[in-house]
Every structure is written in C-alpha cells, then in structure tokens.
C-alpha cells in the first residue's frame, strides 16, 4: 500500500476548502493508495510522471514514486487554474 504526501499548495487547499468538496477529494486520494492509476486518470502532456484525476470541476495532480511506495499530491485546483 502506498503512502500519501501533500505539497504546501495541496495542504493549504484542503484546509481552506468547502467541507463537502474536501470529503470528495480525500475519498479520491484515499483510493489512490490501492489503485495508483485508476481508469479515469491521465498522464499530463509534456510530463511522463505527473498524473491527473478529476473530482467534478477540480483536478488532483500527483506523482507516483514506486521505489518509495509514495504518492505526492502536487496540486489541487479548479480545472481552469490547474494546468498553469
């Protein structure tokens, strides 16, 4: 089973967001522990190790480190701002 680590941006987003949205995001993140690349995830263009997964209008960008069994949540943001 993989462990989860959060970037500063992702941690701040989870602290300030709406409770219902945060619950949905955390459920999706918890699923990543057992299924690192779910069927609805995609690799970002121009990067071979950053994946994205959707939660409504929000995107979770994450990297997988198989050697350390670690998933790093790089960014959580609305779709319109996620890829900046």
C-alpha positions in Angstrom: 0.0 0.0 0.0 1.3 3.5 -0.9 1.6 6.4 1.4 0.4 9.9 0.6 2.4 13.2 0.9 1.0 16.7 0.2 2.7 19.7 -1.3 2.2 23.0 0.5 -0.3 24.2 -2.1 -2.4 21.0 -1.8 -2.3 21.1 2.0 -3.5 24.7 2.1 -6.2 24.0 -0.4 -7.6 21.2 1.8 -7.5 23.4 4.8 -9.5 26.3 3.3 -12.0 24.4 1.0 -15.6 23.6 1.5 -16.3 20.6 3.7 -18.3 18.6 1.1 -15.7 19.2 -1.6 -12.8 18.2 0.8 -14.6 15.0 1.7 -14.9 14.1 -2.0 -11.3 15.0 -2.7 -10.0 12.9 0.2 -12.0 9.9 -0.8 -10.5 10.0 -4.2 -7.0 10.5 -2.8 -7.5 7.5 -0.4 -8.4 5.3 -3.4 -5.0 6.2 -4.9 -3.3 4.2 -2.1 -4.5 0.9 -3.5 -5.1 1.9 -7.2 -2.3 4.3 -8.2 -3.5 4.8 -11.8 -7.3 4.5 -11.8 -9.1 4.2 -15.1 -10.2 7.8 -15.0 -6.6 9.2 -14.5 -4.5 10.6 -17.3 -0.8 11.5 -17.7 -0.2 15.2 -18.3 1.1 16.1 -21.7 4.8 17.0 -21.6 5.4 15.0 -18.4 5.8 11.3 -18.0 5.3 11.1 -14.3 2.6 13.7 -13.4 -1.0 12.3 -13.4 -4.3 14.0 -13.0 -7.6 12.7 -11.8 -10.9 14.5 -11.8 -13.3 15.3 -9.0 -16.1 17.4 -10.5 -14.6 20.7 -11.7 -11.5 20.1 -9.7 -8.3 18.3 -10.6 -5.8 16.5 -8.4 -2.3 16.4 -9.9 0.0 13.8 -8.4 3.3 12.0 -8.9 4.0 8.3 -8.2 7.3 7.1 -6.7 7.2 3.3 -7.0 10.5 2.7 -5.3 9.4 4.5 -2.1 5.7 3.4 -2.4 4.8 7.1 -2.2 2.2 9.3 -4.0 2.9 13.1 -3.8 -0.2 15.3 -4.3 1.4 18.1 -6.2 -1.6 20.4 -6.8 -5.4 20.5 -6.2 -7.2 23.3 -8.1 -10.2 24.1 -10.3 -9.8 22.9 -13.8 -9.4 26.4 -15.2 -6.3 27.1 -13.0 -4.9 23.6 -12.5 -2.6 23.5 -15.6 -0.9 26.9 -15.1 
